[in-house]
Amino acid sequence: MIPFRNSVPYDIVINDVYVQECPFCKSTHVLLPIKPAEVKSIYGGARKRTVILPCCHSALKLIDADQDYLLSNRPLREL
């Protein structure tokens, strides 16, 4: 089960991956420098990927994903 506080929802629009809100600086509609095929390669924890967010240059290490959420190695939300 994915820990909800370590996850961030994402959307794929055409060939771009977006998060609705940056978990660090709270910017909205942030384009991630990752392609949908790379997100699918992370499914099930098969691969890990570090993504640098363009809004605040914070690093986000992705360790797992599903069709709705990206899972990080650290908490991204407060519950």
FENBELUR-V648103 format. One record per residue. N is the residue number from 1. SS is DSSP state (helix for helix, strand for strand, loop for the rest). PSI is psi in whole degrees, 0 to 359 (* if undefined). Layout:
n: (N;N)
ss: (SS;SS)
psi: (PSI;PSI)
This chain:
n: (1;2;3;4;5;6;7;8;9;10;11;12;13;14;15;16;17;18;19;20;21;22;23;24;25;26;27;28;29;30;31;32;33;34;35;36;37;38;39;40;41;42;43;44;45;46;47;48;49;50;51;52;53;54;55;56;57;58;59;60;61;62;63;64;65;66;67;68;69;70;71;72;73;74;75;76;77;78;79)
ss: (loop;loop;loop;helix;helix;helix;strand;strand;strand;strand;strand;strand;strand;loop;loop;strand;strand;strand;strand;strand;strand;loop;loop;loop;loop;loop;loop;strand;strand;strand;strand;strand;loop;loop;loop;helix;helix;helix;helix;helix;helix;helix;helix;helix;helix;loop;loop;loop;strand;strand;strand;strand;loop;loop;loop;loop;loop;loop;strand;strand;strand;strand;strand;strand;strand;loop;loop;loop;strand;strand;strand;strand;loop;loop;loop;loop;loop;loop;loop)
psi: (136;126;121;325;345;8;158;132;148;162;147;121;116;259;27;149;127;146;146;325;137;129;349;308;356;19;148;153;66;125;123;144;60;147;157;325;325;323;317;331;343;341;134;8;16;326;159;153;132;130;131;120;130;340;317;2;27;148;137;112;115;124;346;164;159;196;347;331;149;136;130;169;359;161;136;345;154;133;*)
